[in-house]
Amino acid sequence: MNEHRTNHVAPRLLVAVTLAVLLALPAVAGAEQGAQVPVSTFKLDNGMEFLAVQRPELSTVYAAWVAHVGSSNERPGITGISHFFEHMMFKGTHTIGTTNITRDLEIMDELEKIQEQIRAEDRKQRERYRLGEIDNPFDPEQRTPKMVELEARFNELMEEQRSLMVKDEFDKVYTEAGGSGMNAFTNEDMTGYFVNVPANKLELWFWMESDRLLNPVFREFYTERDVVYEERRLRTESTPTGKFDELFESMFWQSHPYGWPVVGWPSDLESYSMAQAKAYYDTYYAANNLTGILVGNFDLDQAKALAERYFGRLPQRTAPAPDVVTLEMQQLAEKRMVAECDCQPQVQVAYHTVPFRHKDSYALDVMTGILNGNTGRLYKSLVLDQGIASSASTNQNSRKWAGAFTFNAEAKGDATPEQLEQAWYAELKRLQDEPVPAEELQKVKNNIAADAFRRLENPFFLCLQLIFYDGLGDWHYLNYWADKTLEVTAEDVQRVAKEYFDPTNSAVGLYRRSADAPAEEMSPELAALPAQLRPMVQAQLKQIQASQSADELESALNQLLSQKDQMPPQVQPIVPVLEKALRERIEELSAAPAAGGES
């Protein structure tokens, strides 16, 4: 999962981690058998759909929309463009983000002409690279004199455009109206945008969001990639296993577009053109590829009228957005990766399974429930009985087009990744050979129902789940998942354990501590987090440490404290880790005011 901007990174930290927890774990659907989320639906003439859940006891509305596009819709050459558009959608419109739209647009035309010339020089640089004349086609030190001249003129125009820009005006308009929590995320299958607004400001949301879809201005298009590079550095290159995790994913997915990272390959980020971006936008941000979502205090008839008035202006695409047609090739042999990093020894074993709504996905979800948690089999065996792991867990990730089941464990003491791997195979064989006892199976089902109920009580998390499941292709999943899961039998679990968990269908990643790696220092709170979430939280901590704005961090802390009591149990352990880091960084910046200011 990827949050959008870095100029207001801090307030979005909790949302990034919360999304990862909520959307990676299976128990996120109906509260109990037969329970239904009361969702009203309507569709505009242009094809845009709306999902509405009325909560009259609230004073606000969680308002969102989802574009049915993610990194899987891309192709080589434009990888990462879906995430890049997430950034662009916060740059403003003809009325928001500028003091002089006429000159603003003139500058953008001039910038595009210069970029055409720069791209011609880039092609020459890539040819020099292929001939071995230079080591890196993007190295600033190896630019041609013409490139230096063109970039100087480009930078002059960019400075002029920045003098016309009203920074973060989207945030400011919402904040001044009492809105909060404006955010967005991109993953492999969707891009979601959301904010919380006072009930009497709902029309503002309809105008703001429809305006940025109808009249977007992609300011700083070519310089924003520097922001994306920094995001990539923090999330991938600055974490102990980030680069290897990316390598593992590209090894695991042979033919499917899930094999490239959501943030994109660095060379593609250097190569986007405005024309490519506009064509992509027109295809995937058309009205009939979008869904609006409302959860909170509003009048349904009024919401329909506002939707027609504002979002009804959006054009629709004659042909539907194209599906992803490249299927994953059947794996014929085990894949294995051995890496050395500055990390605690750990292991990852992944298996190709099934996509969203597949009939076997429910049994695979139950299988994770049997294995995970403090009462699950992995904790009892690897952590308590054998004492070889500090954490161990599994995850069934049924994405829109394909799925993967992953086992992760982190070594304790002198244990090796190989020991963790063999311990996993022993637990897997037990599931394959012995039906799960009825009492154990029922306990898992009870936990699933209880967790789901708690999550759906909170309107914010309900909004996120509607975004997520509609983005995957069917929001109704909220209302039928529980029934299908509770129907899973011990025989179903045993069958899927046999069907999908053959070594020839797996990829194994062994992470060993490099010989010169320093001893790992980790707070007890961070060490207590599940291994698969820890790298993400560590990346958020790096972003907090990198922030130079005490005001932004203070805003993040206030948001964290205001929402922590509403967090699901799975998120609660993350809260003190982030709270401590935020307080410490705020104190550092306050003690050295000269180092503060906007980043």
QUIGITA-V838389 format. One record per pair of residues at least 12 apart in sequence whose ideal C-beta (glycine too) atoms are under 10 Angstrom apart, sorted by the first residue. I is the first residue (numbers start at 0). J is the second residue. Records with the same first field share a line. If there is no record, write none. Layout:
I=J + J
This chain:
0=14 + 15 + 16 + 17 + 18 + 19 + 22 + 23 + 184 + 185 + 186 + 187 + 191 + 234 + 261 + 467 + 535
1=15 + 18 + 69 + 70 + 79 + 81 + 82 + 85 + 86 + 183 + 184 + 185 + 186 + 190 + 227 + 230 + 231 + 234 + 260 + 261 + 262
2=14 + 15 + 16 + 18 + 82 + 85 + 182 + 183 + 184 + 185 + 230 + 234 + 539 + 542
3=15 + 82 + 83 + 84 + 85 + 86 + 87 + 88 + 89 + 181 + 182 + 183 + 184 + 185 + 190 + 192 + 226 + 227 + 230
4=85 + 86 + 89 + 90 + 167 + 169 + 170 + 181 + 182 + 183 + 223 + 226 + 230
5=86 + 223 + 225 + 226 + 227 + 229 + 230 + 233 + 542 + 545 + 546 + 598
6=89 + 166 + 167 + 170 + 226 + 548 + 551 + 597 + 598
7=89 + 167 + 170 + 181 + 182 + 546 + 548 + 551 + 554 + 555 + 597 + 598
8=226 + 229 + 230 + 233 + 539 + 542 + 543 + 545 + 546 + 548 + 551 + 552 + 555 + 598
9=539 + 542 + 543 + 545 + 546 + 548 + 549 + 550 + 551 + 552 + 553 + 554 + 555 + 556 + 558 + 559 + 577 + 581 + 584 + 585 + 598
10=170 + 179 + 180 + 181 + 182 + 551 + 552 + 553 + 554 + 555 + 556 + 557 + 558 + 559
11=180 + 181 + 182 + 183 + 184 + 539 + 542 + 555 + 558
12=536 + 538 + 539 + 540 + 542 + 543 + 546 + 552 + 555 + 558 + 559 + 573 + 577 + 580 + 581
13=180 + 182 + 539 + 555 + 556 + 558 + 559 + 562 + 563 + 566 + 570 + 573 + 574 + 577 + 578 + 581
14=180 + 182 + 183 + 184 + 193 + 459 + 463 + 558 + 562
15=182 + 184 + 234 + 535 + 536 + 538 + 539 + 542
16=528 + 532 + 535 + 536 + 538 + 539 + 570 + 573 + 574 + 576 + 577
17=459 + 460 + 463 + 562 + 566 + 567 + 569 + 570 + 573 + 574
18=182 + 184 + 186 + 191 + 460 + 463 + 466 + 467 + 535 + 570
19=184 + 186 + 531 + 532 + 535 + 536 + 569 + 570 + 573
20=528 + 529 + 532 + 535 + 566 + 567 + 568 + 569 + 570 + 571 + 572 + 573
21=454 + 460 + 463 + 464 + 467 + 566 + 567 + 569 + 570
22=184 + 186 + 396 + 463 + 464 + 466 + 467 + 468 + 470 + 471
23=367 + 392 + 394 + 395 + 396 + 405 + 529 + 531 + 532 + 535 + 569
24=364 + 367 + 368 + 371 + 392 + 394 + 395 + 447 + 450 + 454 + 529 + 567 + 569
25=360 + 361 + 363 + 364 + 365 + 366 + 367 + 368 + 371 + 394 + 395 + 396 + 397 + 443 + 447 + 450 + 451 + 480 + 484
26=364 + 367 + 368 + 443 + 444 + 446 + 447 + 448 + 449 + 450 + 451 + 452 + 453 + 454 + 480 + 481 + 484 + 567 + 569
27=364 + 447 + 450 + 451 + 454 + 455 + 460 + 461 + 463 + 464 + 467 + 468 + 476 + 477 + 480 + 567 + 569
28=364 + 447 + 448 + 450 + 451 + 454 + 455 + 464 + 468 + 476 + 477 + 478 + 479 + 480 + 481 + 482 + 483 + 484
29=447 + 448 + 451 + 452 + 455 + 476 + 477 + 478 + 479 + 480 + 481 + 482 + 483 + 484 + 485
30=448 + 449 + 450 + 451 + 452 + 453 + 454 + 455 + 456 + 477 + 481
31=445 + 447 + 448 + 449 + 451 + 452 + 481 + 482 + 485
32=444 + 448 + 481 + 482 + 484 + 485 + 486
33=478 + 481 + 482 + 485
34=448 + 451 + 452 + 455 + 477 + 478 + 481 + 482
35=475 + 477 + 478 + 479 + 481
36=50 + 52 + 294 + 455 + 461 + 464 + 465 + 474 + 475 + 477 + 478
37=51 + 52 + 53 + 54 + 478
38=50 + 51 + 52 + 53 + 292 + 294 + 461 + 465 + 469 + 474 + 475 + 477 + 478
39=51 + 52 + 53 + 293 + 299 + 302 + 303
40=290 + 474 + 475
41=291 + 299 + 302 + 303 + 306 + 307
42=287 + 290 + 306
43=286 + 287 + 289 + 291 + 303 + 306 + 307 + 309 + 310 + 311 + 312 + 313 + 315
44=286 + 307 + 311 + 315
45=285 + 286 + 287 + 289 + 307 + 310 + 311 + 312 + 313 + 314 + 315 + 316
46=285 + 286 + 287 + 288 + 289 + 313 + 314 + 315 + 316 + 319
47=64 + 209 + 212 + 285 + 286 + 287 + 288 + 289 + 290 + 291 + 306 + 307 + 310 + 311 + 313 + 315
48=65 + 286 + 287 + 289 + 290 + 291 + 292 + 306 + 469 + 474
49=64 + 289 + 290 + 291 + 292 + 293 + 299 + 302 + 303 + 306 + 310
50=63 + 65 + 290 + 291 + 292 + 293 + 294 + 462 + 465 + 466 + 468 + 469 + 474 + 477
51=291 + 292 + 293 + 294 + 295 + 297 + 299 + 302 + 303 + 306 + 465
52=292 + 293 + 294 + 295 + 297 + 455 + 458 + 461 + 462 + 465 + 477
53=293 + 294 + 295 + 296 + 297 + 298 + 299 + 302
54=293 + 294 + 295 + 296 + 297 + 458 + 461
55=198 + 295 + 296 + 297 + 298
56=295 + 296 + 458
57=195 + 198 + 294 + 295 + 296 + 297 + 458
58=177 + 197 + 198 + 199 + 295 + 296
59=177 + 178 + 179 + 180 + 194 + 195 + 196 + 197 + 198 + 199 + 200 + 201 + 294 + 295 + 296 + 297 + 458 + 459
60=178 + 194 + 195 + 196 + 197 + 198 + 199 + 200 + 201 + 204 + 293 + 294 + 295 + 296 + 297 + 302 + 458 + 462
61=180 + 193 + 194 + 195 + 196 + 292 + 293 + 294 + 295 + 457 + 458 + 459 + 460 + 461 + 462 + 463 + 465 + 466
62=178 + 192 + 193 + 194 + 195 + 196 + 200 + 201 + 203 + 204 + 205 + 207 + 208 + 291 + 292 + 293 + 294 + 295 + 297 + 302 + 462
63=182 + 183 + 191 + 192 + 193 + 194 + 195 + 204 + 208 + 290 + 291 + 292 + 293 + 294 + 462 + 463 + 465 + 466 + 469
64=183 + 190 + 191 + 192 + 193 + 204 + 208 + 209 + 212 + 289 + 290 + 291 + 292 + 293 + 310 + 466 + 469
65=183 + 184 + 188 + 189 + 190 + 191 + 192 + 193 + 288 + 289 + 290 + 291 + 292 + 465 + 466 + 467 + 468 + 469 + 470 + 471 + 474
66=81 + 84 + 85 + 88 + 183 + 185 + 189 + 190 + 191 + 192 + 212 + 280 + 283 + 284 + 285 + 288 + 289 + 290 + 320 + 470
67=188 + 189 + 190 + 283 + 284 + 287 + 288 + 289 + 290 + 319 + 320 + 399 + 469 + 470 + 471 + 472
68=80 + 81 + 84 + 185 + 188 + 189 + 190 + 279 + 280 + 282 + 283 + 284 + 288 + 289 + 320 + 470
69=81 + 82 + 85 + 184 + 185 + 186 + 187 + 188 + 189 + 190 + 191 + 256 + 257 + 261 + 283 + 323 + 398 + 399 + 470 + 471
70=82 + 185 + 186 + 187 + 188 + 189 + 190 + 256 + 257 + 258 + 259 + 260 + 261 + 262 + 263
71=186 + 187 + 188 + 189 + 255 + 256 + 257 + 258 + 259 + 261 + 322 + 323 + 325 + 398 + 399 + 400 + 401
72=187 + 188 + 189 + 190 + 256 + 279 + 282 + 283 + 320 + 321 + 322 + 323 + 399 + 400
73=187 + 256 + 259 + 261 + 263 + 267 + 279 + 323
74=256 + 259 + 267 + 325
75=256 + 259 + 264 + 266 + 267
76=264 + 266 + 267 + 270 + 271 + 275
77=263 + 264 + 267 + 268 + 270 + 271 + 272 + 275 + 276 + 278 + 279
78=256 + 258 + 259 + 260 + 261 + 262 + 263 + 264 + 265 + 266 + 267 + 268
79=185 + 224 + 227 + 231 + 259 + 260 + 261 + 262 + 263 + 264 + 265 + 267 + 268 + 271
80=263 + 267 + 268 + 271 + 275 + 276 + 279 + 280 + 283
81=185 + 186 + 187 + 188 + 189 + 190 + 261 + 262 + 263 + 279 + 283
82=183 + 184 + 185 + 186 + 190 + 227 + 230 + 231 + 260 + 261 + 262 + 263 + 268
83=185 + 217 + 220 + 223 + 224 + 226 + 227 + 262 + 263 + 267 + 268 + 271 + 276 + 279
84=183 + 185 + 190 + 215 + 217 + 276 + 279 + 280 + 283 + 284
85=183 + 184 + 185 + 190 + 191 + 192 + 227 + 261
86=183 + 185 + 217 + 219 + 220 + 223 + 224 + 226 + 227 + 230
87=211 + 215 + 216 + 217 + 218 + 219 + 220 + 223 + 276 + 280
88=169 + 183 + 190 + 192 + 208 + 211 + 212 + 215 + 217 + 280 + 284
89=167 + 168 + 169 + 170 + 181 + 183 + 192 + 211 + 215 + 218 + 223
90=164 + 168 + 169 + 211 + 215 + 216 + 217 + 218 + 219 + 220 + 223
91=103 + 164 + 165 + 166 + 167 + 168 + 169 + 210 + 211 + 214 + 215 + 216 + 217 + 218 + 219
92=168 + 169 + 207 + 209 + 210 + 211 + 212 + 213 + 214 + 215 + 216 + 218
93=210 + 213 + 214 + 215 + 216
94=168 + 206 + 207 + 210 + 211 + 214 + 216
95=165 + 168 + 169 + 171 + 172 + 207 + 210 + 211 + 214 + 216
96=163 + 164 + 165 + 166 + 167 + 168 + 169 + 211 + 215 + 216 + 218
97=160 + 163 + 164 + 165 + 168 + 216 + 218
98=162 + 163 + 164 + 165
99=160 + 162 + 163 + 164
100=163 + 214 + 216
101=163
102=159 + 160 + 162 + 163
103=159 + 160 + 163 + 164 + 216 + 218
104=160 + 216
105=156 + 159 + 160
106=156 + 157 + 159 + 160 + 161 + 163 + 218
107=156 + 160 + 216 + 217 + 218 + 219 + 220 + 273
108=273
109=152 + 153 + 156 + 159 + 160
110=152 + 153 + 156 + 157 + 160 + 218 + 219 + 220 + 221 + 222 + 273
111=220 + 221 + 272 + 273 + 274
113=149 + 150 + 152 + 153 + 154 + 155 + 156 + 221
114=149 + 153 + 220 + 221 + 271 + 272 + 273
115=149 + 272 + 273 + 274
116=145 + 146 + 148 + 149 + 152 + 153
117=142 + 145 + 146 + 149 + 150 + 152 + 153 + 221
118=269 + 270 + 271 + 272
119=145 + 146 + 149
120=142 + 143 + 145 + 146 + 147 + 148 + 149 + 150
121=136 + 137 + 142 + 146 + 269 + 270
122=136 + 270
123=136 + 143 + 145 + 146
124=136 + 137 + 138 + 141 + 142 + 143 + 146
125=137 + 266 + 269 + 270
127=141 + 143
128=141
136=266 + 269
137=265 + 266 + 268 + 269 + 270
153=221 + 222
154=222
157=218 + 219 + 221 + 222
160=218 + 219 + 222
161=218 + 219 + 222
163=218
164=216 + 218 + 219
166=597
167=181 + 597
169=181 + 194 + 207 + 208 + 211
170=194 + 554
172=203 + 206 + 207
173=194 + 195 + 196 + 200 + 203 + 204 + 207
174=554
176=196 + 197 + 199 + 200 + 203 + 204 + 207
177=195 + 196 + 197 + 198 + 199 + 200 + 203
178=194 + 195 + 196 + 197 + 200 + 203 + 204 + 207
179=194 + 195 + 196 + 197 + 554 + 557 + 558 + 561 + 562
180=193 + 194 + 195 + 196 + 459 + 558 + 561 + 562
181=193 + 194 + 195 + 196 + 207
182=194 + 195 + 463
184=261 + 463 + 466 + 467 + 470
185=261 + 262
186=261 + 398 + 399 + 467 + 470 + 471
187=255 + 256 + 257 + 259 + 260 + 261 + 323 + 396 + 398 + 399 + 400 + 401 + 470
188=257 + 323 + 354 + 355 + 398 + 399 + 400 + 467 + 470 + 471 + 472
189=290 + 399 + 466 + 467 + 468 + 469 + 470 + 471 + 472
190=283 + 284 + 289 + 466 + 470
191=290 + 292 + 462 + 463 + 465 + 466 + 467 + 469 + 470
192=208 + 211 + 212 + 289 + 292 + 466
193=208 + 292 + 294 + 459 + 462 + 463 + 465 + 466
194=207 + 208
195=294 + 295 + 458 + 459 + 462
196=295
197=295 + 296
198=295 + 296 + 297 + 298
199=296 + 297
201=293 + 295 + 296 + 297 + 298 + 301 + 302 + 305
202=301 + 302 + 304 + 305 + 308 + 309
204=291 + 293 + 305 + 309
205=291 + 293 + 302 + 304 + 305 + 306 + 307 + 308 + 309 + 310
206=305 + 308 + 309 + 310
207=309
208=289 + 291 + 309 + 310
209=286 + 291 + 305 + 306 + 308 + 309 + 310 + 311 + 312 + 313
210=309 + 312
211=284
212=280 + 284 + 285 + 286 + 289 + 309 + 310 + 312 + 313 + 314
213=286 + 309 + 310 + 312 + 313 + 314
214=312
215=277 + 280 + 284
217=273 + 276 + 277 + 280
220=271 + 272 + 273 + 276
221=269 + 271 + 272 + 273
223=268 + 271
224=263 + 265 + 267 + 268 + 269 + 270 + 271
225=268
227=262 + 263 + 265 + 268
228=262 + 265 + 268 + 269
229=542 + 545 + 598
230=262 + 538 + 542
231=245 + 260 + 261 + 262 + 263 + 264 + 265 + 268
232=538 + 541 + 545
233=537 + 538 + 539 + 540 + 541 + 542 + 544 + 545
234=260 + 261 + 262 + 534 + 535 + 537 + 538 + 539 + 541 + 542
235=260 + 262 + 534 + 538
236=265
237=537 + 538 + 541 + 542 + 545
238=340 + 341 + 342 + 533 + 534 + 535 + 537 + 538 + 541
239=340 + 341 + 342 + 343 + 345 + 510 + 512 + 513 + 516 + 519 + 533 + 534 + 537
240=338 + 340 + 341 + 342 + 343 + 345 + 347 + 508 + 510 + 530 + 533 + 534 + 537
241=260 + 340 + 534 + 535 + 537 + 538
242=338 + 340
243=336 + 337 + 338 + 339 + 340 + 342 + 347 + 508 + 509 + 510
244=260 + 338 + 347 + 508 + 510 + 531 + 534
245=258 + 259 + 260 + 262 + 264
246=336 + 338 + 508
247=334 + 336 + 338 + 347 + 349 + 405 + 506 + 507 + 508 + 510
248=260 + 349 + 403 + 506 + 508
249=264
250=334 + 335 + 336 + 349 + 506 + 507 + 508
251=327 + 330 + 334 + 336 + 347 + 349 + 350 + 351 + 403 + 405 + 505 + 506 + 507 + 508
252=327 + 328 + 330 + 349 + 351 + 401 + 403 + 506
253=327 + 328 + 329 + 330 + 331 + 334 + 351 + 506
254=325 + 326 + 327 + 328 + 329
255=323 + 325 + 326 + 327 + 328 + 351 + 398 + 400 + 401
256=323 + 325 + 327 + 400 + 401
257=323 + 325 + 327 + 396 + 398 + 399 + 400 + 401 + 402 + 403
258=327
281=314 + 316
282=316 + 318 + 319 + 320 + 321
283=316 + 320 + 321
284=313 + 314 + 316 + 320
285=313 + 314 + 315 + 316 + 317 + 318 + 319 + 320
286=310 + 311 + 312 + 313 + 314 + 315 + 316
287=313 + 314 + 315 + 316 + 317 + 318 + 319 + 320
288=315 + 316 + 319 + 320
289=310 + 313 + 315 + 469
290=465 + 466 + 469 + 470 + 474
291=306 + 309 + 310 + 469
292=461 + 462 + 463 + 464 + 465 + 466 + 469 + 474
293=305 + 306 + 462 + 465
294=457 + 458 + 459 + 460 + 461 + 462 + 463 + 464 + 465
295=458 + 459 + 461 + 462
296=458
322=399 + 400
323=399 + 400 + 401
324=400
325=400
326=400 + 401
327=351 + 354 + 400 + 401 + 402 + 403
328=351
329=351 + 503 + 504
330=350 + 351 + 501 + 502 + 503 + 504 + 505 + 506
331=503 + 504
332=502 + 503 + 504 + 505
333=348 + 501 + 502 + 503 + 504 + 505 + 506 + 507
334=349 + 502 + 503 + 504 + 505 + 506 + 507 + 508
335=348 + 505 + 506 + 507 + 508 + 509
336=506 + 507 + 508 + 509 + 510
337=416 + 417 + 507 + 508 + 509 + 510 + 511
338=416 + 508 + 509 + 510 + 511 + 513
339=509 + 510 + 511 + 512 + 513 + 514 + 515 + 516
340=510 + 511 + 512 + 513 + 516
341=512 + 513 + 515 + 516 + 517 + 519
342=409 + 410 + 510 + 511 + 512 + 513 + 516 + 519 + 533 + 534
343=389 + 390 + 409 + 410 + 411 + 414 + 416 + 510 + 511 + 512 + 516 + 518 + 519 + 521 + 526 + 530 + 533
344=408 + 409 + 410 + 411 + 412 + 413 + 414 + 415 + 416 + 417 + 418 + 419 + 509 + 510 + 511 + 512
345=388 + 389 + 390 + 391 + 407 + 408 + 409 + 410 + 416 + 419 + 508 + 509 + 510 + 511 + 512 + 530 + 531 + 533
346=388 + 391 + 406 + 407 + 408 + 409 + 410 + 415 + 416 + 417 + 418 + 419 + 420 + 421 + 422 + 423 + 507 + 508 + 509 + 510 + 511 + 530
347=405 + 406 + 407 + 408 + 416 + 419 + 420 + 506 + 507 + 508 + 509 + 510 + 530 + 531
348=393 + 404 + 405 + 406 + 407 + 408 + 419 + 420 + 423 + 424 + 427 + 500 + 502 + 505 + 506 + 507 + 508 + 509
349=394 + 396 + 403 + 404 + 405 + 406 + 407 + 504 + 505 + 506 + 507 + 508
350=363 + 393 + 395 + 402 + 403 + 404 + 405 + 406 + 427 + 499 + 500 + 501 + 502 + 504 + 505 + 506
351=401 + 402 + 403 + 404 + 499 + 501 + 504 + 505 + 506
352=395 + 396 + 397 + 401 + 402 + 403 + 404 + 405 + 495 + 498 + 499 + 500 + 504
353=395 + 397 + 398 + 401 + 402 + 403 + 404 + 495 + 498 + 499
354=396 + 397 + 398 + 399 + 400 + 401 + 402 + 403 + 471 + 472
355=396 + 397 + 398 + 399 + 400 + 401 + 402 + 468 + 470 + 471 + 472 + 473 + 476
356=397 + 399 + 468 + 471 + 472 + 473 + 475 + 476 + 479 + 480 + 483
357=397 + 401 + 402
358=483 + 491
359=395 + 397 + 402 + 487 + 491 + 494 + 495 + 498 + 499
360=395 + 396 + 397 + 402 + 480 + 483 + 484 + 495
361=395 + 397 + 480 + 481 + 482 + 483 + 484 + 485 + 486 + 487 + 491 + 495
362=395 + 483 + 484 + 486 + 487 + 488 + 489 + 490 + 491 + 492 + 493 + 494 + 495 + 496 + 498 + 499
363=393 + 394 + 395 + 396 + 397 + 402 + 404 + 487 + 491 + 492 + 495 + 496 + 498 + 499
364=394 + 395 + 397 + 404 + 443 + 447 + 480 + 483 + 484 + 487 + 495
365=395 + 435 + 440 + 443 + 444 + 447 + 484 + 485 + 486 + 487 + 488 + 489 + 491 + 492 + 495
366=393 + 395 + 404 + 427 + 430 + 435 + 443 + 487 + 491 + 492 + 493 + 495 + 496 + 499 + 500
367=392 + 393 + 394 + 395 + 396 + 404 + 405 + 406 + 443
368=393 + 395 + 439 + 440 + 442 + 443 + 444 + 445 + 446 + 447 + 450 + 484 + 487 + 492
369=393 + 426 + 430 + 435 + 439 + 440 + 442 + 443 + 489 + 492 + 496
370=391 + 392 + 393 + 394 + 406 + 423 + 426 + 427 + 430 + 443
371=391 + 392 + 393 + 394 + 443 + 446 + 529
372=392 + 443 + 446 + 529 + 569
374=439 + 442 + 443 + 446
375=391 + 392 + 393 + 426 + 439 + 443 + 446
376=391 + 393 + 426 + 429 + 430 + 435 + 439
377=390 + 391 + 392 + 393 + 406 + 407 + 408 + 422 + 423 + 426
378=390 + 391 + 392
379=391 + 426
380=422 + 423 + 425 + 426 + 429
381=408 + 409 + 410 + 411 + 414 + 418 + 419 + 422 + 423 + 425 + 426
382=408 + 409 + 411
384=422
385=411 + 414 + 418 + 419 + 422 + 425
386=411 + 412 + 414
387=408 + 410 + 411 + 412 + 413 + 414 + 415 + 418 + 419 + 421 + 422
388=407 + 408 + 409 + 410 + 411 + 412 + 414 + 418 + 419 + 422 + 423 + 530
389=408 + 409 + 410 + 411 + 412 + 414 + 521 + 526 + 527 + 530
390=407 + 408 + 409 + 410 + 411 + 526 + 527 + 528 + 529 + 530 + 531 + 532 + 533
391=406 + 407 + 408 + 409 + 411 + 419 + 422 + 423 + 426 + 529 + 530
392=405 + 406 + 407 + 408 + 409 + 529 + 530 + 531 + 532
393=405 + 406 + 407 + 408 + 423 + 426 + 427 + 531
394=406 + 407 + 529 + 531 + 532
395=495 + 499
397=471
398=471
399=470 + 471 + 472 + 473
400=471 + 472
402=499
403=499 + 506
404=495 + 496 + 499 + 500 + 504 + 505
405=506 + 508 + 531
406=419 + 420 + 422 + 423 + 424 + 426 + 427 + 500 + 505 + 507 + 531
407=419 + 423 + 508 + 529 + 530 + 531 + 532 + 533
408=420 + 422 + 423 + 530 + 531
409=510 + 526 + 529 + 530 + 531 + 533
410=510 + 511 + 512 + 530
415=509 + 511
416=507 + 508 + 509 + 510 + 511 + 512
417=507 + 509 + 511
419=509
420=507 + 508 + 509
423=507
424=500 + 502
427=496 + 497 + 500
428=496 + 500
429=496
430=489 + 492 + 493 + 495 + 496 + 497 + 500
431=492 + 493 + 494 + 495 + 496 + 497 + 498 + 500
432=493 + 496 + 497
433=489 + 493 + 496
434=488 + 489 + 490 + 491 + 492 + 493
435=487 + 488 + 489 + 490 + 491 + 492 + 493 + 496
436=489
437=488 + 489
439=489
440=487 + 488 + 489 + 491 + 492
441=485
443=484 + 487 + 492
444=481 + 484 + 485 + 486 + 487
445=485
447=480 + 481 + 484 + 485 + 487
448=481 + 484 + 485
449=568
450=567 + 568 + 569
451=464 + 477 + 480 + 481 + 484 + 567
452=481
453=565 + 566 + 567 + 568 + 569
454=566 + 567 + 568 + 569 + 570
455=477
456=565 + 567
457=562 + 565 + 566 + 567
458=565
459=562 + 565 + 566
460=565 + 566 + 567 + 570
461=477
464=476 + 477
465=477
468=480
521=533 + 537
522=540 + 575 + 576 + 579 + 580
523=576
524=536 + 572 + 573 + 574 + 575 + 576 + 577 + 578 + 579 + 580
525=537 + 540 + 572 + 573 + 575 + 576 + 579 + 580
527=572 + 575 + 576
528=572 + 573 + 576
529=569 + 572
532=569 + 570 + 572 + 573
533=576
535=573
536=572 + 573 + 576 + 577 + 580
537=576
539=555 + 573 + 576 + 577 + 580
540=576 + 577 + 579 + 580 + 581 + 584
541=580
542=555 + 580
543=555 + 556 + 577 + 579 + 580 + 581 + 583 + 584 + 585
544=580 + 583 + 584 + 587
545=584 + 598
546=581 + 584 + 585 + 588 + 595 + 597 + 598
547=584 + 588 + 594 + 595 + 596 + 597 + 598
548=585 + 588 + 595 + 596 + 597 + 598
549=584 + 585 + 586 + 587 + 588 + 589 + 591 + 592 + 594 + 595 + 596
550=585 + 588 + 595 + 596 + 597
551=585 + 588 + 597 + 598
552=580 + 581 + 582 + 583 + 584 + 585 + 586 + 587 + 588 + 589 + 595
553=581 + 582 + 585 + 588 + 589
554=581
555=577 + 578 + 580 + 581 + 584 + 585
556=577 + 578 + 580 + 581 + 582 + 584 + 585
557=581
558=581
559=573 + 574 + 575 + 577 + 578 + 581
560=574 + 578 + 581
562=574
563=575 + 577 + 578
